[in-house]
Amino acid sequence: MNLILGKLMTDEDSYAELERLDTLIFEAREKASLSVSSVINACEVLSRTLNECDHLHLLLDTGMTENKARKELQLVKQILSKEYSENRIKTELGTPLGCFTPYGENISVRQEWKPLGVLLHIAAGNVDALPVFSVIEGLLTGNINILKLPGNDDGLSVLILQELIKIEPLIAQYVFVFDYPSHNVEAVKKMASASDAVVVWGGDSAVSAVRNMANPDTRIIEWGHKVSFAYVSDNASDNELDGVAYNICDTNQVFCNSCQGIFVDTDSFDEVVSFAERFLLILEHMVESMPNDNDPYLSAQNTLELYTERLESAKYRKRVFTANNCSVIAYDDMTLTPSYMYRNCWVRPLPRGRLLAELCQYKNHLNTAALICNERDKDAFETLLSKTGLVRITNGKRMSEGYCGMPHDGEFSLRRYMKIMSYED
């Protein structure tokens, strides 16, 4: 669905609006600015409006289980609340910059946060309603927002934006949503040309494609695909490993901060195999307590991939352990790779003495590590892991759970969508 100036449009009608997008944006720039307080208040009203009776089915329709849908609805309500938005802005932007006399000068300088201007959001489709939250970040920073929906968009983003516009009609002038496929290069180029910055969610190929389509004077703000894992040293308790299994099942390993696999602090393949067998039992128990609607295509694909792994295990040092709707593969190498996802993970050796050298190979592709170790070693491991390019260290259960003001990929997103204006008397 295309949403232009608050109106739903067919692709044919939206193409006409795309051709005059520069004019529409110029007119929006000339008009009175949308205040941050207006955006916050609109989000607060929407937060109070959302309820299970009227809205839970929207999440269930995306394939979520009922428990997952209830949890996500409460999270959305919290993120849209006034208190959440205000605390986030305070955390990410800090105190107002204000006026001061620079060191060594006798002039008065005033500094203020200002929006970049126009943001083009090219969203990934691996998180439900991610596109709309990217746009809301743009609105909270005073930017005009162009959104190119992902190919598998579920319609939630447009629905939420429509509701926000009903509450605060001025938002309509700050939101342009186009539902075009990524291979429509000319359309994406037109959107990028009208933007001051392109916010791209995706892997290296998506970022490279955007760089080729955007003009040299257009800033690229990357939120790329990352890889996350658990690191286990010494004897981990079942309770600690339950947290890792919970993350694997709760996210189906589709997020950048989902656990793809587990590194074990050892150089012994026998210990890796023993740990993999133990973790399979824990993972299987978690799978049974968190049933998932299996996609027949994905199930068939995973079955084929695991069959191939079994055939290769006769030639290479690897072991494949399977249970109902989950698997654990033990490898003898120290390579960091994505998993087969959907409750299929790997276990690999990574002795602490090799940790830094091995993980530094994946610079800018690391996200979160769940650290499980003795308390006496925790500081040393945190220091070591922080040097690898990781941006978050937590426990297994919280790997994909956020908090108000949490950096994204190690940076505050609101700051990246703004600039500091300096005024001198």
ZAVEXGU-951408 format. One record per residue (C-alpha): residue number from 1; residue in one letter; z, x, y. Coordinates in steps of 0.25 Angstrom, whole numbers. Each point is the difference from the previous one (the first is absolute). Layout:
R  seq  type     c3     c1     c2
R  NUM     A      Z      X      Y
...
END
This chain:
R  seq  type     c3     c1     c2
R    1     M      0      0      0
R    2     N     -3      5     14
R    3     L      9     -3     11
R    4     I     -5      2     14
R    5     L      8     -4     13
R    6     G      9     -9     -9
R    7     K    -12     -7     -7
R    8     L     -4      0    -14
R    9     M    -15      4     -1
R   10     T    -11      1    -10
R   11     D     -6     14     -3
R   12     E    -13     -5      8
R   13     D      8     -4     12
R   14     S      9     12      0
R   15     Y    -12      9      0
R   16     A     -4     -5     14
R   17     E     15      3      4
R   18     L     -1     14     -5
R   19     E    -13      2      8
R   20     R      8     -3     13
R   21     L     14      6     -5
R   22     D      0     11     11
R   23     T     -1    -12     10
R   24     L     11     -8     -6
R   25     I      9     12     -1
R   26     F     -3      4     15
R   27     E      4    -14      4
R   28     A     13      1     -8
R   29     R      3     13      6
R   30     E     -2     -6     14
R   31     K     10    -11     -2
R   32     A     15      0      0
R   33     S      6      8    -10
R   34     L      7     -6    -12
R   35     S     14      4      1
R   36     V      8      6    -12
R   37     S     11    -11      2
R   38     S    -11    -11     -2
R   39     V     -4      7    -13
R   40     I     14      1     -5
R   41     N      3    -14      3
R   42     A    -12     -5     -7
R   43     C      4      8    -12
R   44     E     14     -6      0
R   45     V     -5    -14      1
R   46     L     -9      2    -12
R   47     S     11      7     -7
R   48     R      9    -12      2
R   49     T    -11     -9     -5
R   50     L     -3      6    -13
R   51     N      7     -6    -12
R   52     E     -2     -1    -15
R   53     C     -4    -15      0
R   54     D    -12      2      9
R   55     H     -4     14     -2
R   56     L      5      6    -14
R   57     H    -13     -5     -6
R   58     L     -9      9      9
R   59     L      7     12     -7
R   60     L     -1     -6    -14
R   61     D    -14     -2      2
R   62     T     -2     15      1
R   63     G      5      2    -14
R   64     M     14      3      3
R   65     T     11     -4     -9
R   66     E     10    -11      6
R   67     N     11     11      1
R   68     K     -9     10      7
R   69     A     -5    -11      9
R   70     R     13     -4      5
R   71     K      4     14      3
R   72     E    -12      3      8
R   73     L      1    -13      8
R   74     Q     14      4      4
R   75     L     -5     14      3
R   76     V    -11     -6      9
R   77     K     10     -9      7
R   78     Q      8     12      3
R   79     I    -11      9      5
R   80     L     -5    -11     10
R   81     S     14     -2      5
R   82     K      4      3     14
R   83     E     11      9     -4
R   84     Y     -9      8     -9
R   85     S    -11      2     10
R   86     E     10      4     11
R   87     N      7     10     -8
R   88     R    -13      6     -5
R   89     I     -5      2     14
R   90     K     13      6      4
R   91     T      0     10    -12
R   92     E    -15      3      1
R   93     L     -2      1     15
R   94     G     14      4      4
R   95     T      6     -2     14
R   96     P     -9     -3     11
R   97     L     -6     13      6
R   98     G      3     -4     15
R   99     C      0     10     12
R  100     F      4     14      1
R  101     T     -2     13      7
R  102     P     -7     10     -9
R  103     Y      6     14     -2
R  104     G     -4     10     11
R  105     E     -7    -11      8
R  106     N      4     -8     12
R  107     I     -9    -13     -3
R  108     S      5    -13     -6
R  109     V     -7     -4    -13
R  110     R      0    -13     -7
R  111     Q     -4     -1    -14
R  112     E     -3    -13     -8
R  113     W     -5     -4    -14
R  114     K    -13     -7      1
R  115     P    -10     -6    -11
R  116     L    -12      9     -4
R  117     G     -8    -12      3
R  118     V     -9     -6    -11
R  119     L      4      3    -15
R  120     L    -10     -3    -11
R  121     H      8     -2    -13
R  122     I     -7      3    -13
R  123     A     10     -5    -10
R  124     A      1      3    -15
R  125     G      1    -12    -10
R  126     N     11      6     -9
R  127     V     12     -7      8
R  128     D      0    -15      2
R  129     A      0     -3     15
R  130     L     -1     14      4
R  131     P    -11     -2     10
R  132     V      8    -10      8
R  133     F     12      9      1
R  134     S     -9     12      5
R  135     V     -5    -10     11
R  136     I     14     -4      4
R  137     E      4     15      2
R  138     G    -12      0      9
R  139     L      5    -12      8
R  140     L     14      5      1
R  141     T     -6     12      7
R  142     G     -8     -8      9
R  143     N    -14      3     -6
R  144     I    -12     -8     -2
R  145     N     -3     -1    -15
R  146     I    -13     -1     -8
R  147     L      3     -2    -15
R  148     K    -11      2    -11
R  149     L      6     -7    -12
R  150     P      0      7    -13
R  151     G    -10     -5    -10
R  152     N     10     -7     -9
R  153     D      8     -6     11
R  154     D      9    -12     -4
R  155     G     -1     -7     13
R  156     L     15      1      4
R  157     S     -3     10     11
R  158     V     -9    -10      8
R  159     L     10    -12     -3
R  160     I     11      8      6
R  161     L     -8      4     12
R  162     Q     -4    -15      2
R  163     E     15     -4      0
R  164     L      4     11     10
R  165     I    -12     -5      9
R  166     K      5    -14     -1
R  167     I     14      5      5
R  168     E     -5      9     10
R  169     P    -15     -3      4
R  170     L     -1     13      8
R  171     I     -1      8    -13
R  172     A    -13     -6     -2
R  173     Q     -6      9     10
R  174     Y      6     12     -7
R  175     V     -5     -3    -14
R  176     F    -15      1     -6
R  177     V     -1     -1    -15
R  178     F    -13      3     -7
R  179     D     -2     -3    -15
R  180     Y    -11      9     -3
R  181     P     -2      9    -12
R  182     S      2     15      2
R  183     H    -15      3     -3
R  184     N     -4     -7     13
R  185     V      0     13      7
R  186     E     -6     -5     13
R  187     A     10    -11      2
R  188     V     12     10     -3
R  189     K     -7     10     10
R  190     K      0    -11     11
R  191     M     15     -3     -2
R  192     A      3     15      0
R  193     S     -8      2     13
R  194     A      8    -10      7
R  195     S     13      6     -4
R  196     D      9     11      5
R  197     A      5      3    -13
R  198     V     -3     -3    -15
R  199     V     12     -3     -9
R  200     V     -5      3    -14
R  201     W      8     -3    -13
R  202     G     -6      6    -12
R  203     G     -3     13     -7
R  204     D     -8     12      4
R  205     S    -14     -7     -3
R  206     A      4    -11     10
R  207     V      5      9     10
R  208     S    -13      9     -1
R  209     A     -8    -13      1
R  210     V      7     -4     13
R  211     R     -1     14      6
R  212     N    -15     -1     -2
R  213     M     -1    -14      6
R  214     A      9      2     12
R  215     N     -4      7     13
R  216     P      5     14      3
R  217     D      9     -6     11
R  218     T      7    -10     -9
R  219     R     13      4     -5
R  220     I      2     -2    -15
R  221     I     14     -4     -5
R  222     E      1      2    -15
R  223     W      9     -7     -9
R  224     G     -5      7    -13
R  225     H      2     -3    -15
R  226     K     12      9     -5
R  227     V      6      3    -13
R  228     S     15     -2     -3
R  229     F      8      4    -12
R  230     A     14      2     -6
R  231     Y      7     13     -2
R  232     V     10      2    -11
R  233     S     10     11     -1
R  234     D     11      2    -11
R  235     N      5    -13     -7
R  236     A     -5    -13      7
R  237     S      8    -12     -3
R  238     D     -6    -13     -5
R  239     N      4     -7     13
R  240     E     -8     11      8
R  241     L    -12     -2     -9
R  242     D      1    -15      1
R  243     G     -3      2     15
R  244     V    -13      7     -3
R  245     A     -4    -10    -10
R  246     Y      3    -11     10
R  247     N     -9      6     10
R  248     I    -11      2    -10
R  249     C      1    -15     -4
R  250     D      3     -6     14
R  251     T    -13      7      6
R  252     N     -9      1    -12
R  253     Q     -2     14      6
R  254     V    -10     -4     10
R  255     F      7      5     13
R  256     C      0     14      6
R  257     N     15      0     -2
R  258     S     -1     -5    -15
R  259     C      5      9    -11
R  260     Q    -12      5     -7
R  261     G      7      9     -9
R  262     I     12      9     -3
R  263     F      2     15      1
R  264     V     11      6     -8
R  265     D      7     13      3
R  266     T     -4      8    -12
R  267     D    -11      8     -5
R  268     S      1     -5    -15
R  269     F    -10    -10     -5
R  270     D     10     -4    -10
R  271     E     10     -4     10
R  272     V    -11     -8      8
R  273     V     -4     -7    -13
R  274     S     14     -4     -3
R  275     F      2     -5     14
R  276     A    -13     -8      0
R  277     E      5     -7    -13
R  278     R     14     -3      6
R  279     F     -7     -5     13
R  280     L     -9     -9     -8
R  281     L     12     -8     -5
R  282     I      5     -2     14
R  283     L    -13     -4      6
R  284     E     -3    -10    -12
R  285     H     13     -6      3
R  286     M     -3     -2     15
R  287     V    -14     -5     -3
R  288     E      7    -11     -9
R  289     S      9     -4     11
R  290     M    -11      0     11
R  291     P    -12     -7     -7
R  292     N    -13      1      7
R  293     D    -13     -8     -1
R  294     N    -10      9     -7
R  295     D    -14      1      6
R  296     P     -9      0    -13
R  297     Y    -10     10      7
R  298     L     12     10      3
R  299     S      6     -2    -13
R  300     A    -13      4     -7
R  301     Q     -2     12      9
R  302     N     14      5     -2
R  303     T     -2     -2    -15
R  304     L    -13      8      0
R  305     E      6     11      8
R  306     L     13      1     -9
R  307     Y     -9      1    -12
R  308     T     -8     11      6
R  309     E     13      7      3
R  310     R      4     -1    -14
R  311     L    -13      6     -5
R  312     E      1     12      9
R  313     S     15      2     -4
R  314     A     -5      5    -13
R  315     K     -7     12      7
R  316     Y      9      1     13
R  317     R     15      1      1
R  318     K      3    -14      4
R  319     R      7    -11     -7
R  320     V     -2    -15      3
R  321     F     11    -10     -2
R  322     T     -2    -15      1
R  323     A      8    -13      0
R  324     N     -3    -14      4
R  325     N     -8      0     13
R  326     C      5     14      4
R  327     S     -2     15     -4
R  328     V      5     14      3
R  329     I     -9     12     -2
R  330     A      6     14     -2
R  331     Y     -9     11      6
R  332     D      3     15     -1
R  333     D     -7      4     14
R  334     M      7     -1     13
R  335     T    -11     -8      7
R  336     L      3    -11     10
R  337     T    -10    -12     -3
R  338     P      0    -15      2
R  339     S      4     -8    -12
R  340     Y     -8    -10     -7
R  341     M      9    -10      8
R  342     Y      5    -14     -5
R  343     R     12      6     -7
R  344     N     -6     12     -6
R  345     C      6     13      5
R  346     W      0     15     -4
R  347     V     11     11     -2
R  348     R     -3     14      3
R  349     P      8     13      0
R  350     L      3      7     14
R  351     P     11     10      0
R  352     R      7      2     13
R  353     G     -5     14      1
R  354     R    -15     -5      0
R  355     L      3    -13      9
R  356     L     -4      5     13
R  357     A    -12      8     -4
R  358     E     -6    -12     -9
R  359     L      3    -11     10
R  360     C     -5      7     13
R  361     Q    -14     -1     -6
R  362     Y      0    -15      3
R  363     K      3      1     15
R  364     N     -2    -12      8
R  365     H     -1     -8    -13
R  366     L     15     -1     -3
R  367     N      9    -12      4
R  368     T     13     -3     -7
R  369     A      8      7    -11
R  370     A     12     -7     -8
R  371     L     10     12     -2
R  372     I      9     -1    -12
R  373     C      9     12     -1
R  374     N     14      5      0
R  375     E      7     -2     13
R  376     R      3     15      1
R  377     D    -15      2      0
R  378     K     -4    -11      9
R  379     D     -1      8     13
R  380     A     -8     11     -6
R  381     F    -10     -9     -6
R  382     E     -1     -8     13
R  383     T     -3     12      8
R  384     L    -10      5    -10
R  385     L     -7    -14     -1
R  386     S     -1     -1     15
R  387     K     -8     13      0
R  388     T    -11     -6     -9
R  389     G     -6    -11     10
R  390     L      8    -11     -5
R  391     V      5    -10     11
R  392     R     11     -7     -8
R  393     I     11      3    -10
R  394     T      8    -12     -6
R  395     N      4     -6    -13
R  396     G     -9     -7    -10
R  397     K      2    -14      3
R  398     R     -2      2     15
R  399     M    -13      8     -1
R  400     S     -8    -12      6
R  401     E     11     -7      8
R  402     G      0      2     15
R  403     Y     10     -1     11
R  404     C     -1     -3     15
R  405     G     -6     12      7
R  406     M     -4      7    -12
R  407     P    -12     10      3
R  408     H    -13     -2     -7
R  409     D     -6     12     -7
R  410     G     11      8      8
R  411     E     -4     -5     14
R  412     F      4    -12      9
R  413     S    -12     -9      0
R  414     L      3     -7     13
R  415     R      0     14      7
R  416     R    -14      3     -5
R  417     Y     -5    -13      6
R  418     M      5      3     14
R  419     K     -2     11     10
R  420     I     10      6     11
R  421     M     -5     -3     14
R  422     S      5     10     10
R  423     Y      1     -5     15
R  424     E      3     10     11
R  425     D      4     -3     14
END
